[in-house]
Amino acid sequence: TTTFRCTTLETPMQMQSCHLFWHKSTLSIVLKRELADCEPSREVPVLHVKRSALFGGDLEIDLGGSVHPVRMLPVSGKDVHNLRFGLVYGPKRKRVRFRAPDVATYDNWEMVLEVAVEKAAAERPTFPTWPYPGTSPSLSALEDGYVSEE
């Protein structure tokens, strides 16, 4: 498998750690495409956060196609005034918060992340359900006392 990466947007910002400290970081949207033999590939947007090793080192958040969806944190009036936004991601629902240096950067990143998160939610696969009344054949086999021949 070969991975191609293309950075589309990169901005210096501040990131919150321990709900207390704001430290320097650089946010970038990277389009990642994996090429495998005989397999179609698609571009997946990834939020790449470059930060000091003291604060955990670099971080990558898969914005599309992940099993665990990424959501935007709700913003209050105070957050908008202070140019803050955040994301919830991963199986443990980790939260990251960022502070933009100016209004234009805030508006740009807020829009880009909302679009990426909404697009990923629309493309996320849904599992089919049994369209007929009653239980599915696989469940009825369990209910009828199916015994393995082993």
Secondary structure, DSSP 8 states (H G I E B T S, - for coil): -EEEEEEEEEEEEEEEETTTEEEEEEEEEEEEEEEBTTB---EEEEEEEEE-GGGTS-EEEE-SS-SS--EE----HHHHHTTEEEEEETTTTEEEEEE-SSHHHHHHHHHHHHHHHHHHHHHS-------SSS--HHHHHHHTT-----
